[in-house]
Amino acid sequence: MQFAYSDEKVRAVILNGSRVNPNVTKDIFCDYDLIFVVAEPRYYMDHQDWNGTFGELIMMQQNGY
């Protein structure tokens, strides 16, 4: 949330993923997915330096628009 509050381009944060669902049987593959709704998506595609903000990058999925 600190990242979202400090960046005026972030409009909303959505917590998603299997670990959020209380009806899912938890296993080692359950995870949290953070979705950032932003005003300028192209900015984040062009400037990847924000990736390290959340720790070591293990996997990244980027959907084009």
N, C-alpha and C positions, 0 to 999 in steps of 0.2 A: 504494500500500500504506500510505503514511503516513496517508491519510484513514481507511482501514479500521482500522488500529491505534489511531487516536485516538478512534474512535467505538464505544462498547460495543454499540450497536444492530446493527452490522455483524457478521454471523456467518461469511460466506464471500465470496470474490471469485473470479469465474470469468472467464478471458480467452478470448474467443471471436472469431469473425469470419474473413473470408477470408484475411487476412494471417497468421493462425496456422497455417493448413493448408499444409504444405510441398509438397503436390501441386498446388496452384493456381498457374496462370500469373499472375504479379503484373502489375497495371496500375494506372492512377491511381485506380481505384475500390476497390481493396483497402483494407480498414481493420481496425482492432481494435475489438472491442466488449467493454466491461467490464460484467459483470453482478454486482450487489451483492445478496447474500442478506441480508435484514435482519429483525430481530425485530419492528419496528414500521413496516410499509410506509406506513400512513396518515400517520405523522409526516413522511416525506419528500414525500408528496403535498401536505401542508398547509404545509410550510416549504420553499420553493424556493431559499433563500439558498445552499444547498450547491452549486448548479449552477456557480457561478463558480470553484469549487475547481480545476477541471481545465483552465482556460483559456477562451478565447472560445467561446461557445455558437453553433454553426452550425446544428445540427439536433437536435431532441429527440423521442423517441418514448416515450409513456407508455401503458402498458397498464393498464386498470382491473381491479379485482378484485371 
